[in-house]
Amino acid sequence: VPAEPRTEPSPSPASPPADTSPPASPAEVKPGDPVGISAQMAPRRKPTWGEVMTQAAPAPAPAQVASTIPISTRRLPVKPASAPASRSSRVFGLLGGKGRDEPADGEAPAIPASSCDFDAKRQTVVDFRLPDLDGKLVSLRDFDADYVLLDFWGTWCKPCRESIPKLVEIQTRYGPKTLRVVGIASEAAGTSPESQVRLVDEVARSMGINYPLLMSSLDGKPCPLQQALHVQAYPTMILLDRKGVILWRGTGAEASTMIKLDRVIAARADSGVVRR
Protein backbone atom coordinates (compact mmCIF):
# COMPACT_ATOMS: atom_id res chain seq x y z
CA VAL A 1 0.00 0.00 0.00
CA PRO A 2 1.16 3.60 -0.27
CA ALA A 3 2.44 5.29 2.82
CA GLU A 4 -0.87 5.00 4.73
CA PRO A 5 -2.03 2.51 7.39
CA ARG A 6 -3.64 -0.67 6.04
CA THR A 7 -5.82 -3.26 7.62
CA GLU A 8 -4.89 -6.20 5.35
CA PRO A 9 -2.19 -8.60 6.61
CA SER A 10 -0.48 -8.60 3.22
CA PRO A 11 2.84 -6.74 2.69
CA SER A 12 2.45 -2.98 2.30
CA PRO A 13 3.88 -1.65 -0.98
CA ALA A 14 6.51 1.07 -0.79
CA SER A 15 7.34 3.75 -3.32
CA PRO A 16 9.56 2.11 -5.95
CA PRO A 17 13.15 3.31 -6.20
CA ALA A 18 14.65 4.71 -9.38
CA ASP A 19 15.77 1.28 -10.49
CA THR A 20 12.89 -1.15 -10.01
CA SER A 21 14.59 -4.23 -11.41
CA PRO A 22 15.07 -6.87 -8.69
CA PRO A 23 18.64 -7.72 -7.77
CA ALA A 24 20.08 -10.93 -9.07
CA SER A 25 20.32 -13.59 -6.38
CA PRO A 26 23.80 -14.97 -5.80
CA ALA A 27 24.39 -18.19 -7.69
CA GLU A 28 25.68 -19.95 -4.63
CA VAL A 29 22.73 -19.06 -2.39
CA LYS A 30 19.16 -20.25 -2.88
CA PRO A 31 16.56 -18.34 -0.84
CA GLY A 32 14.59 -20.63 1.43
CA ASP A 33 17.28 -23.35 1.35
CA PRO A 34 18.87 -23.08 4.84
CA VAL A 35 20.58 -26.46 4.62
CA GLY A 36 22.26 -25.52 1.38
CA ILE A 37 23.44 -22.29 2.92
CA SER A 38 24.77 -23.81 6.12
CA ALA A 39 26.64 -26.56 4.29
CA GLN A 40 28.90 -23.96 2.72
CA MET A 41 30.13 -22.69 6.09
CA ALA A 42 32.99 -24.55 7.77
CA PRO A 43 33.05 -24.41 11.60
CA ARG A 44 35.60 -21.82 12.58
CA ARG A 45 35.99 -18.74 14.71
CA LYS A 46 34.25 -15.75 13.24
CA PRO A 47 36.46 -12.65 12.81
CA THR A 48 35.42 -9.35 14.32
CA TRP A 49 34.39 -6.46 12.09
CA GLY A 50 37.83 -4.95 12.60
CA GLU A 51 39.55 -8.11 11.35
CA VAL A 52 37.22 -8.40 8.39
CA MET A 53 37.75 -4.85 7.24
CA THR A 54 41.56 -5.04 7.53
CA GLN A 55 41.62 -7.85 5.00
CA ALA A 56 41.98 -7.04 1.33
CA ALA A 57 38.55 -6.33 -0.12
CA PRO A 58 37.49 -6.20 -3.79
CA ALA A 59 35.65 -2.93 -3.29
CA PRO A 60 37.00 -0.01 -1.22
CA ALA A 61 35.03 1.06 1.82
CA PRO A 62 33.33 4.45 1.57
CA ALA A 63 35.12 7.51 2.85
CA GLN A 64 35.11 7.91 6.60
CA VAL A 65 32.11 9.88 7.74
CA ALA A 66 32.07 11.57 11.11
CA SER A 67 29.66 9.79 13.40
CA THR A 68 28.80 12.99 15.21
CA ILE A 69 26.19 15.16 13.52
CA PRO A 70 26.99 18.89 13.26
CA ILE A 71 24.93 20.64 15.87
CA SER A 72 23.41 24.04 15.55
CA THR A 73 24.45 26.71 18.01
CA ARG A 74 20.74 27.11 18.75
CA ARG A 75 19.56 24.51 21.23
CA LEU A 76 16.32 23.70 22.92
CA PRO A 77 15.96 25.00 26.48
CA VAL A 78 17.48 22.67 29.05
CA LYS A 79 14.73 20.76 30.85
CA PRO A 80 14.84 19.83 34.53
CA ALA A 81 16.36 16.46 35.42
CA SER A 82 12.89 15.21 36.35
CA ALA A 83 11.64 15.77 32.78
CA PRO A 84 14.35 14.75 30.28
CA ALA A 85 13.92 15.74 26.65
CA SER A 86 12.26 13.17 24.43
CA ARG A 87 14.24 11.54 21.64
CA SER A 88 12.31 13.51 19.03
CA SER A 89 13.13 16.79 20.80
CA ARG A 90 16.83 15.91 21.02
CA VAL A 91 16.95 14.96 17.35
CA PHE A 92 15.13 18.12 16.29
CA GLY A 93 17.64 20.12 18.33
CA LEU A 94 20.46 18.42 16.44
CA LEU A 95 18.75 19.24 13.17
CA GLY A 96 18.83 22.93 13.96
CA GLY A 97 15.30 23.50 15.27
CA LYS A 98 14.74 26.06 18.01
CA GLY A 99 11.40 24.74 19.21
CA ARG A 100 8.82 22.32 17.87
CA ASP A 101 8.31 22.97 14.15
CA GLU A 102 10.15 26.30 13.96
CA PRO A 103 13.42 26.30 11.96
CA ALA A 104 16.43 28.24 13.21
CA ASP A 105 16.54 31.83 11.90
CA GLY A 106 18.77 32.35 8.89
CA GLU A 107 20.32 28.91 8.80
CA ALA A 108 19.57 25.52 7.23
CA PRO A 109 19.28 22.46 9.45
CA ALA A 110 22.28 20.14 9.58
CA ILE A 111 20.78 16.90 8.26
CA PRO A 112 22.50 13.53 8.88
CA ALA A 113 23.95 12.31 5.58
CA SER A 114 22.76 8.75 4.96
CA SER A 115 24.93 6.63 2.68
CA CYS A 116 25.28 3.10 1.32
CA ASP A 117 28.10 1.16 -0.34
CA PHE A 118 26.60 -1.85 -2.14
CA ASP A 119 28.37 -4.36 -4.40
CA ALA A 120 25.59 -5.50 -6.75
CA LYS A 121 27.77 -8.09 -8.49
CA ARG A 122 28.58 -9.90 -5.23
CA GLN A 123 25.24 -9.03 -3.60
CA THR A 124 27.10 -7.57 -0.66
CA VAL A 125 26.34 -4.60 1.57
CA VAL A 126 29.86 -3.29 2.08
CA ASP A 127 28.64 -0.66 4.54
CA PHE A 128 25.87 1.84 5.22
CA ARG A 129 25.30 4.83 7.49
CA LEU A 130 21.83 5.73 8.74
CA PRO A 131 20.69 7.92 11.66
CA ASP A 132 19.39 6.34 14.85
CA LEU A 133 16.63 7.78 17.05
CA ASP A 134 19.12 10.15 18.70
CA GLY A 135 20.30 11.53 15.35
CA LYS A 136 23.66 9.74 15.40
CA LEU A 137 24.88 8.04 12.23
CA VAL A 138 25.21 4.27 12.70
CA SER A 139 27.27 2.01 10.44
CA LEU A 140 26.83 -1.66 9.55
CA ARG A 141 30.28 -2.22 11.04
CA ASP A 142 28.98 -1.10 14.42
CA PHE A 143 27.11 -4.42 14.75
CA ASP A 144 29.57 -7.09 15.88
CA ALA A 145 27.43 -10.13 15.16
CA ASP A 146 27.62 -13.25 13.01
CA TYR A 147 24.45 -12.20 11.22
CA VAL A 148 22.55 -8.94 10.76
CA LEU A 149 18.83 -9.01 9.94
CA LEU A 150 17.64 -5.78 8.32
CA ASP A 151 13.92 -5.18 8.85
CA PHE A 152 12.46 -2.41 6.65
CA TRP A 153 9.22 -1.31 8.27
CA GLY A 154 7.00 1.66 9.14
CA THR A 155 4.82 2.62 12.10
CA TRP A 156 1.88 3.07 9.71
CA CYS A 157 2.23 -0.50 8.35
CA LYS A 158 0.01 -3.07 10.11
CA PRO A 159 1.88 -6.17 8.83
CA CYS A 160 5.14 -4.59 9.99
CA ARG A 161 3.83 -4.21 13.52
CA GLU A 162 2.50 -7.78 13.46
CA SER A 163 6.02 -9.08 12.71
CA ILE A 164 7.67 -7.17 15.58
CA PRO A 165 6.88 -9.69 18.38
CA LYS A 166 8.49 -12.48 16.35
CA LEU A 167 11.60 -10.35 15.73
CA VAL A 168 11.79 -9.54 19.44
CA GLU A 169 11.61 -13.27 20.22
CA ILE A 170 14.31 -14.12 17.65
CA GLN A 171 16.63 -11.44 19.03
CA THR A 172 16.13 -12.73 22.57
CA ARG A 173 16.72 -16.35 21.58
CA TYR A 174 19.98 -15.90 19.66
CA GLY A 175 21.52 -12.94 21.47
CA PRO A 176 23.49 -9.99 20.05
CA LYS A 177 26.68 -11.94 19.25
CA THR A 178 24.92 -14.41 16.98
CA LEU A 179 22.24 -12.14 15.49
CA ARG A 180 21.50 -8.44 15.41
CA VAL A 181 18.05 -7.45 14.24
CA VAL A 182 18.18 -3.87 12.93
CA GLY A 183 14.87 -2.12 12.28
CA ILE A 184 14.96 0.56 9.58
CA ALA A 185 11.86 2.73 9.86
CA SER A 186 10.44 4.51 6.83
CA GLU A 187 7.78 7.03 7.74
CA ALA A 188 5.20 8.88 5.62
CA ALA A 189 6.54 11.51 3.23
CA GLY A 190 6.08 15.05 4.46
CA THR A 191 6.30 14.09 8.14
CA SER A 192 8.74 16.26 10.07
CA PRO A 193 11.91 14.59 11.42
CA GLU A 194 10.73 15.29 14.95
CA SER A 195 7.38 13.56 14.33
CA GLN A 196 9.02 10.59 12.59
CA VAL A 197 11.30 9.92 15.53
CA ARG A 198 8.48 10.40 18.05
CA LEU A 199 6.26 7.85 16.26
CA VAL A 200 9.03 5.26 16.04
CA ASP A 201 10.04 5.80 19.67
CA GLU A 202 6.44 5.38 20.86
CA VAL A 203 6.07 2.06 19.01
CA ALA A 204 9.45 0.86 20.31
CA ARG A 205 8.41 1.54 23.90
CA SER A 206 4.88 0.18 23.63
CA MET A 207 5.95 -3.06 21.89
CA GLY A 208 9.11 -3.68 23.91
CA ILE A 209 11.48 -3.66 20.93
CA ASN A 210 14.85 -5.00 22.09
CA TYR A 211 16.95 -4.32 18.98
CA PRO A 212 18.44 -1.16 17.39
CA LEU A 213 16.18 1.11 15.35
CA LEU A 214 17.41 3.37 12.57
CA MET A 215 15.62 5.90 10.37
CA SER A 216 15.63 5.37 6.61
CA SER A 217 15.91 9.13 6.11
CA LEU A 218 15.56 12.34 8.06
CA ASP A 219 16.21 14.72 5.17
CA GLY A 220 13.26 13.82 2.95
CA LYS A 221 15.48 12.05 0.42
CA PRO A 222 15.17 8.37 -0.58
CA CYS A 223 17.02 5.92 1.64
CA PRO A 224 20.21 4.87 -0.21
CA LEU A 225 20.24 1.44 1.44
CA GLN A 226 16.61 0.79 0.54
CA GLN A 227 17.30 1.80 -3.07
CA ALA A 228 20.38 -0.40 -3.33
CA LEU A 229 18.45 -3.43 -2.03
CA HIS A 230 15.36 -2.69 -4.17
CA VAL A 231 13.00 -2.71 -1.20
CA GLN A 232 9.53 -2.13 -2.64
CA ALA A 233 7.20 -3.47 0.08
CA TYR A 234 6.92 -3.44 3.86
CA PRO A 235 7.96 -5.33 5.81
CA THR A 236 11.00 -6.60 3.93
CA MET A 237 13.60 -8.58 5.89
CA ILE A 238 17.12 -9.19 4.55
CA LEU A 239 19.64 -11.43 6.33
CA LEU A 240 23.36 -10.60 5.96
CA ASP A 241 26.40 -12.53 7.11
CA ARG A 242 29.38 -10.95 8.87
CA LYS A 243 30.81 -9.68 5.58
CA GLY A 244 27.52 -8.17 4.44
CA VAL A 245 26.67 -10.89 1.92
CA ILE A 246 22.93 -11.35 1.37
CA LEU A 247 21.88 -14.81 2.56
CA TRP A 248 18.10 -14.55 2.51
CA ARG A 249 15.29 -12.07 1.98
CA GLY A 250 11.57 -12.25 2.64
CA THR A 251 8.57 -9.95 2.33
CA GLY A 252 5.48 -9.81 4.50
CA ALA A 253 4.59 -10.95 8.00
CA GLU A 254 2.90 -14.23 7.11
CA ALA A 255 3.72 -17.24 9.28
CA SER A 256 5.39 -18.98 6.32
CA THR A 257 7.85 -16.11 5.88
CA MET A 258 8.79 -16.03 9.56
CA ILE A 259 9.19 -19.83 9.61
CA LYS A 260 11.59 -19.69 6.67
CA LEU A 261 13.64 -17.01 8.44
CA ASP A 262 13.73 -19.11 11.60
CA ARG A 263 14.93 -22.15 9.67
CA VAL A 264 17.73 -20.24 7.93
CA ILE A 265 19.11 -18.93 11.22
CA ALA A 266 18.58 -22.23 13.06
CA ALA A 267 20.39 -24.22 10.35
CA ARG A 268 23.47 -22.04 10.73
CA ALA A 269 23.30 -22.10 14.53
CA ASP A 270 23.08 -25.91 14.51
CA SER A 271 26.12 -26.13 12.21
CA GLY A 272 28.23 -24.61 14.99
CA VAL A 273 29.44 -21.62 12.99
CA VAL A 274 27.84 -18.99 15.22
CA ARG A 275 28.60 -17.65 18.67
CA ARG A 276 26.12 -18.08 21.50
C-alpha positions as CSV (number, residue, x, y, z in Angstrom):
1,V,0.0,0.0,0.0
2,P,1.2,3.6,-0.3
3,A,2.4,5.3,2.8
4,E,-0.9,5.0,4.7
5,P,-2.0,2.5,7.4
6,R,-3.6,-0.7,6.0
7,T,-5.8,-3.3,7.6
8,E,-4.9,-6.2,5.3
9,P,-2.2,-8.6,6.6
10,S,-0.5,-8.6,3.2
11,P,2.8,-6.7,2.7
12,S,2.4,-3.0,2.3
13,P,3.9,-1.6,-1.0
14,A,6.5,1.1,-0.8
15,S,7.3,3.8,-3.3
16,P,9.6,2.1,-6.0
17,P,13.2,3.3,-6.2
18,A,14.6,4.7,-9.4
19,D,15.8,1.3,-10.5
20,T,12.9,-1.2,-10.0
21,S,14.6,-4.2,-11.4
22,P,15.1,-6.9,-8.7
23,P,18.6,-7.7,-7.8
24,A,20.1,-10.9,-9.1
25,S,20.3,-13.6,-6.4
26,P,23.8,-15.0,-5.8
27,A,24.4,-18.2,-7.7
28,E,25.7,-19.9,-4.6
29,V,22.7,-19.1,-2.4
30,K,19.2,-20.3,-2.9
31,P,16.6,-18.3,-0.8
32,G,14.6,-20.6,1.4
33,D,17.3,-23.4,1.4
34,P,18.9,-23.1,4.8
35,V,20.6,-26.5,4.6
36,G,22.3,-25.5,1.4
37,I,23.4,-22.3,2.9
38,S,24.8,-23.8,6.1
39,A,26.6,-26.6,4.3
40,Q,28.9,-24.0,2.7
41,M,30.1,-22.7,6.1
42,A,33.0,-24.5,7.8
43,P,33.0,-24.4,11.6
44,R,35.6,-21.8,12.6
45,R,36.0,-18.7,14.7
46,K,34.3,-15.8,13.2
47,P,36.5,-12.7,12.8
48,T,35.4,-9.3,14.3
49,W,34.4,-6.5,12.1
50,G,37.8,-4.9,12.6
51,E,39.6,-8.1,11.4
52,V,37.2,-8.4,8.4
53,M,37.7,-4.8,7.2
54,T,41.6,-5.0,7.5
55,Q,41.6,-7.8,5.0
56,A,42.0,-7.0,1.3
57,A,38.6,-6.3,-0.1
58,P,37.5,-6.2,-3.8
59,A,35.6,-2.9,-3.3
60,P,37.0,0.0,-1.2
61,A,35.0,1.1,1.8
62,P,33.3,4.5,1.6
63,A,35.1,7.5,2.8
64,Q,35.1,7.9,6.6
65,V,32.1,9.9,7.7
66,A,32.1,11.6,11.1
67,S,29.7,9.8,13.4
68,T,28.8,13.0,15.2
69,I,26.2,15.2,13.5
70,P,27.0,18.9,13.3
71,I,24.9,20.6,15.9
72,S,23.4,24.0,15.6
73,T,24.4,26.7,18.0
74,R,20.7,27.1,18.8
75,R,19.6,24.5,21.2
76,L,16.3,23.7,22.9
77,P,16.0,25.0,26.5
78,V,17.5,22.7,29.0
79,K,14.7,20.8,30.8
80,P,14.8,19.8,34.5
81,A,16.4,16.5,35.4
82,S,12.9,15.2,36.4
83,A,11.6,15.8,32.8
84,P,14.3,14.7,30.3
85,A,13.9,15.7,26.7
86,S,12.3,13.2,24.4
87,R,14.2,11.5,21.6
88,S,12.3,13.5,19.0
89,S,13.1,16.8,20.8
90,R,16.8,15.9,21.0
91,V,16.9,15.0,17.4
92,F,15.1,18.1,16.3
93,G,17.6,20.1,18.3
94,L,20.5,18.4,16.4
95,L,18.7,19.2,13.2
96,G,18.8,22.9,14.0
97,G,15.3,23.5,15.3
98,K,14.7,26.1,18.0
99,G,11.4,24.7,19.2
100,R,8.8,22.3,17.9
101,D,8.3,23.0,14.2
102,E,10.2,26.3,14.0
103,P,13.4,26.3,12.0
104,A,16.4,28.2,13.2
105,D,16.5,31.8,11.9
106,G,18.8,32.4,8.9
107,E,20.3,28.9,8.8
108,A,19.6,25.5,7.2
109,P,19.3,22.5,9.4
110,A,22.3,20.1,9.6
111,I,20.8,16.9,8.3
112,P,22.5,13.5,8.9
113,A,23.9,12.3,5.6
114,S,22.8,8.8,5.0
115,S,24.9,6.6,2.7
116,C,25.3,3.1,1.3
117,D,28.1,1.2,-0.3
118,F,26.6,-1.9,-2.1
119,D,28.4,-4.4,-4.4
120,A,25.6,-5.5,-6.8
121,K,27.8,-8.1,-8.5
122,R,28.6,-9.9,-5.2
123,Q,25.2,-9.0,-3.6
124,T,27.1,-7.6,-0.7
125,V,26.3,-4.6,1.6
126,V,29.9,-3.3,2.1
127,D,28.6,-0.7,4.5
128,F,25.9,1.8,5.2
129,R,25.3,4.8,7.5
130,L,21.8,5.7,8.7
131,P,20.7,7.9,11.7
132,D,19.4,6.3,14.9
133,L,16.6,7.8,17.0
134,D,19.1,10.2,18.7
135,G,20.3,11.5,15.4
136,K,23.7,9.7,15.4
137,L,24.9,8.0,12.2
138,V,25.2,4.3,12.7
139,S,27.3,2.0,10.4
140,L,26.8,-1.7,9.5
141,R,30.3,-2.2,11.0
142,D,29.0,-1.1,14.4
143,F,27.1,-4.4,14.8
144,D,29.6,-7.1,15.9
145,A,27.4,-10.1,15.2
146,D,27.6,-13.2,13.0
147,Y,24.5,-12.2,11.2
148,V,22.5,-8.9,10.8
149,L,18.8,-9.0,9.9
150,L,17.6,-5.8,8.3
151,D,13.9,-5.2,8.8
152,F,12.5,-2.4,6.6
153,W,9.2,-1.3,8.3
154,G,7.0,1.7,9.1
155,T,4.8,2.6,12.1
156,W,1.9,3.1,9.7
157,C,2.2,-0.5,8.4
158,K,0.0,-3.1,10.1
159,P,1.9,-6.2,8.8
160,C,5.1,-4.6,10.0
161,R,3.8,-4.2,13.5
162,E,2.5,-7.8,13.5
163,S,6.0,-9.1,12.7
164,I,7.7,-7.2,15.6
165,P,6.9,-9.7,18.4
166,K,8.5,-12.5,16.3
167,L,11.6,-10.4,15.7
168,V,11.8,-9.5,19.4
169,E,11.6,-13.3,20.2
170,I,14.3,-14.1,17.7
171,Q,16.6,-11.4,19.0
172,T,16.1,-12.7,22.6
173,R,16.7,-16.4,21.6
174,Y,20.0,-15.9,19.7
175,G,21.5,-12.9,21.5
176,P,23.5,-10.0,20.0
177,K,26.7,-11.9,19.3
178,T,24.9,-14.4,17.0
179,L,22.2,-12.1,15.5
180,R,21.5,-8.4,15.4
181,V,18.0,-7.5,14.2
182,V,18.2,-3.9,12.9
183,G,14.9,-2.1,12.3
184,I,15.0,0.6,9.6
185,A,11.9,2.7,9.9
186,S,10.4,4.5,6.8
187,E,7.8,7.0,7.7
188,A,5.2,8.9,5.6
189,A,6.5,11.5,3.2
190,G,6.1,15.1,4.5
191,T,6.3,14.1,8.1
192,S,8.7,16.3,10.1
193,P,11.9,14.6,11.4
194,E,10.7,15.3,14.9
195,S,7.4,13.6,14.3
196,Q,9.0,10.6,12.6
197,V,11.3,9.9,15.5
198,R,8.5,10.4,18.0
199,L,6.3,7.8,16.3
200,V,9.0,5.3,16.0
201,D,10.0,5.8,19.7
202,E,6.4,5.4,20.9
203,V,6.1,2.1,19.0
204,A,9.4,0.9,20.3
205,R,8.4,1.5,23.9
206,S,4.9,0.2,23.6
207,M,5.9,-3.1,21.9
208,G,9.1,-3.7,23.9
209,I,11.5,-3.7,20.9
210,N,14.9,-5.0,22.1
211,Y,16.9,-4.3,19.0
212,P,18.4,-1.2,17.4
213,L,16.2,1.1,15.4
214,L,17.4,3.4,12.6
215,M,15.6,5.9,10.4
216,S,15.6,5.4,6.6
217,S,15.9,9.1,6.1
218,L,15.6,12.3,8.1
219,D,16.2,14.7,5.2
220,G,13.3,13.8,2.9
221,K,15.5,12.0,0.4
222,P,15.2,8.4,-0.6
223,C,17.0,5.9,1.6
224,P,20.2,4.9,-0.2
225,L,20.2,1.4,1.4
226,Q,16.6,0.8,0.5
227,Q,17.3,1.8,-3.1
228,A,20.4,-0.4,-3.3
229,L,18.4,-3.4,-2.0
230,H,15.4,-2.7,-4.2
231,V,13.0,-2.7,-1.2
232,Q,9.5,-2.1,-2.6
233,A,7.2,-3.5,0.1
234,Y,6.9,-3.4,3.9
235,P,8.0,-5.3,5.8
236,T,11.0,-6.6,3.9
237,M,13.6,-8.6,5.9
238,I,17.1,-9.2,4.6
239,L,19.6,-11.4,6.3
240,L,23.4,-10.6,6.0
241,D,26.4,-12.5,7.1
242,R,29.4,-11.0,8.9
243,K,30.8,-9.7,5.6
244,G,27.5,-8.2,4.4
245,V,26.7,-10.9,1.9
246,I,22.9,-11.3,1.4
247,L,21.9,-14.8,2.6
248,W,18.1,-14.5,2.5
249,R,15.3,-12.1,2.0
250,G,11.6,-12.2,2.6
251,T,8.6,-10.0,2.3
252,G,5.5,-9.8,4.5
253,A,4.6,-11.0,8.0
254,E,2.9,-14.2,7.1
255,A,3.7,-17.2,9.3
256,S,5.4,-19.0,6.3
257,T,7.9,-16.1,5.9
258,M,8.8,-16.0,9.6
259,I,9.2,-19.8,9.6
260,K,11.6,-19.7,6.7
261,L,13.6,-17.0,8.4
262,D,13.7,-19.1,11.6
263,R,14.9,-22.1,9.7
264,V,17.7,-20.2,7.9
265,I,19.1,-18.9,11.2
266,A,18.6,-22.2,13.1
267,A,20.4,-24.2,10.3
268,R,23.5,-22.0,10.7
269,A,23.3,-22.1,14.5
270,D,23.1,-25.9,14.5
271,S,26.1,-26.1,12.2
272,G,28.2,-24.6,15.0
273,V,29.4,-21.6,13.0
274,V,27.8,-19.0,15.2
275,R,28.6,-17.7,18.7
276,R,26.1,-18.1,21.5
